[in-house]
Amino acid sequence: MKSLVVKRSIVIGGHKTSVSLEEPFWSSLKEIAATDGKSLSQVVSAIDKHRDVLRRGNLSSAIRLHVLERYRPQAIKKAA
């Protein structure tokens, strides 16, 4: 059975790293970057920079939480 988690390489802070995320999170992250007029690397760098302050564990988890926070208000609004 094929894994639903996709591992991709990305450059953040001038260093190449790999991040494992489910495809819907990758797609949402790309959408967020496009909406904000930023590159994927810029968005991930900002998430990485703030994850220690926000106590968000590893980078993959921090990205998932960022995507959730970004789309959660829309989901709540639709549910209301």
Stockholm file with secondary structure:
# STOCKHOLM 1.0

chainA/1-80         MKSLVVKRSIVIGGHKTSVSLEEPFWSSLKEIAATDGKSLSQVVSAIDKHRDVLRRGNLSSAIRLHVLERYRPQAIKKAA
#=GR chainA/1-80 SS CCCSEEEEEEEETTEEEEEEEEHHHHHHHHHHHHHHTCCHHHHHHHHHHHHTTTTCCSHHHHHHHHHHHHHHHHHHHHHC
#=GC SS_cons        CCCSEEEEEEEETTEEEEEEEEHHHHHHHHHHHHHHTCCHHHHHHHHHHHHTTTTCCSHHHHHHHHHHHHHHHHHHHHHC
//
